[in-house]
Amino acid sequence: MCCSNFDINVIRNIILESQHLLHKSADSIESIVSDICGLQYDPNPTIHLNQYIMLWNRKRDFKADQLDVAAYK
């Protein structure tokens, strides 16, 4: 097996860190969205807050209006 020399926990932590999911980030919203290769806006009313939830999970002290400002101003 080619990957037997790798510790799965190390690999998992690298992936989580790169997605800003291991620790909440103090980076700007623009930087976080760039690191995760975009943010999907979902207008479906049952899950319309998905774009905010994605950032609440990643950005320290995130407020919904921060995304609105970053996206529209």
N, C-alpha and C positions, 0 to 999 in steps of 0.2 A: 504494500500500500504506500503510495507516494507521500501521503500527508501524515504518516505515523510519527514523524519527528516533531510535530507541532503540538503545542498544548492548546486544546480547544478553548480554554478559558482566556488565554492570551489573545487568540484570534477573535473571540467574541468581544473582548474589551476593546480591541483596536477598532472593530466595526462600530460598536456602540459609541466610542469616543468620537469617531469621525462623523457620526450622525448627531452629535451633541445630545446623546441620550444617557451617557454614563454620569455626567455631571451637568447641571444647568449652566448655560453659558452667559457670560456678561458681554459677549460680542454684540454688535449691532444686528438688527433684523436682516438687513441686506447681506451681511456676512454669513449669518446662519443659513439663510435661504440659498445663497450661493454654494455653501458647503454641502447642502443636501440636494443640490441640483434642481432647485425649484420648489414651488409650493402649489399644490393643486387647489384651485378655487372650485368649490362644489356648490352650485346654486340649488341643489335639491333641498327643499325645506326641512326634511327630516334629519339631514346631516349637514346643514348649511354652516355650522360652526367648525367644521373639520379643519379649516385653515388656521383657526385660532387655537384649537386643541393641539395641533402639531407644534405651534410655537409655545404654548403654555408648558408643554413637556420639555422644551429645549432652552428657553430663555429665562434667565433669572428675573423675577419681578415683572413678568410680562403683563401688559394691559392691552385689551383688544384695540383700543384706539391707536396704539403704537403701530400696529400693522396697517390700519387705515391710513395713517399719516405716511408711512413708508411706501405704501402702494400708490397713493393718489396725490401726493404732494412732492 
